[in-house]
């Protein structure tokens, strides 16, 4: 009997983790930011496209240069989304009140409505 309960708990946890990451699959999140840090002003638009349940593409603006585009593996744990790319430091976001907040709090991403 305890083996069945253990298997059921593992199944429920697996489905819970899978469904959390699936809540982002196919969604696009955009941040239009404008903030000042010391003497510099940072202004631009960044976009994160969650392609499927584990892959995302980030397009990050660079004032005066073309945007940088990276592909990430991502994980979702509770309300924390972590984007990982072997060439970059991990990017960590917190989902709060329907918005994604960057780890430093300077960029807030809102879900873009789909045109479907």
C-alpha positions in Angstrom: 0.0 0.0 0.0 2.8 2.5 0.9 4.5 1.8 -2.5 1.3 2.8 -4.3 1.1 6.0 -2.2 4.8 6.8 -3.0 4.2 6.3 -6.7 1.1 8.5 -6.6 3.1 11.3 -4.9 5.9 11.1 -7.5 3.3 11.2 -10.3 1.5 14.2 -8.8 4.8 16.1 -8.3 5.9 15.3 -11.9 2.6 16.5 -13.4 2.8 19.6 -11.2 6.3 20.5 -12.4 5.4 19.7 -16.1 2.3 21.8 -16.0 4.1 24.8 -14.3 6.6 25.0 -17.2 3.8 24.4 -19.7 2.0 27.6 -18.5 4.7 29.5 -20.3 5.0 27.4 -23.5 4.0 29.4 -26.5 3.8 32.7 -24.6 5.7 36.0 -25.3 6.7 38.4 -22.6 7.9 42.0 -23.3 9.6 44.6 -21.1 9.8 48.2 -22.2 12.2 49.8 -19.7 13.6 53.2 -19.1 15.7 53.7 -15.9 18.7 55.6 -14.7 21.6 54.1 -13.0 24.2 56.6 -11.8 24.9 58.9 -14.8 23.6 56.5 -17.5 20.0 56.0 -18.7 19.0 52.6 -20.0 16.1 52.4 -22.4 14.9 49.7 -24.6 12.6 46.7 -25.2 13.5 43.1 -24.4 11.4 40.1 -25.3 11.3 36.5 -24.1 9.5 33.9 -26.2 8.8 30.6 -24.5 9.0 28.2 -27.4 8.0 25.0 -25.6 8.1 23.6 -22.1 11.9 23.9 -21.8 13.3 26.3 -24.5 13.0 30.1 -24.7 14.5 32.7 -27.0 15.5 36.1 -25.6 15.9 39.2 -27.7 17.6 42.0 -25.7 18.1 45.5 -26.9 21.5 47.2 -27.1 21.2 51.0 -27.5 23.0 51.9 -30.8 23.6 48.2 -31.8 21.4 45.5 -33.2 19.5 43.4 -30.6 21.2 40.3 -29.2 19.3 37.1 -29.5 20.0 34.0 -27.3 18.4 30.6 -26.9 17.9 29.4 -23.3 16.9 26.3 -21.5 14.5 27.3 -18.8 13.1 25.8 -15.6 10.1 26.9 -13.4 10.1 26.3 -9.7 7.2 27.7 -7.8 7.1 31.3 -9.1 10.8 31.5 -10.1 11.8 31.1 -13.8 15.5 30.6 -14.6 16.8 31.0 -18.1 20.2 29.3 -18.7 22.6 29.6 -21.6 26.1 28.2 -21.5 27.6 31.6 -22.6 25.7 33.8 -20.1 25.0 34.1 -16.4 21.6 32.7 -15.6 18.7 35.1 -15.8 16.2 34.8 -13.0 12.7 36.1 -13.0 9.9 36.0 -10.4 6.3 35.7 -11.5 4.2 38.0 -9.4 0.7 39.4 -10.1 0.8 38.2 -13.7 4.1 39.9 -14.5 7.7 38.6 -14.7 10.2 40.7 -12.6 13.9 40.6 -13.3 16.2 39.6 -10.4 17.4 43.2 -10.1 13.9 44.6 -10.3 14.6 47.0 -13.1 12.7 45.2 -15.8 9.1 44.1 -15.7 7.8 41.8 -18.4 4.2 41.6 -19.3 2.6 38.8 -21.3 1.9 39.9 -24.9 -1.5 39.0 -26.2 -1.5 36.5 -29.0 -3.1 37.4 -32.3 -4.7 34.0 -32.8 
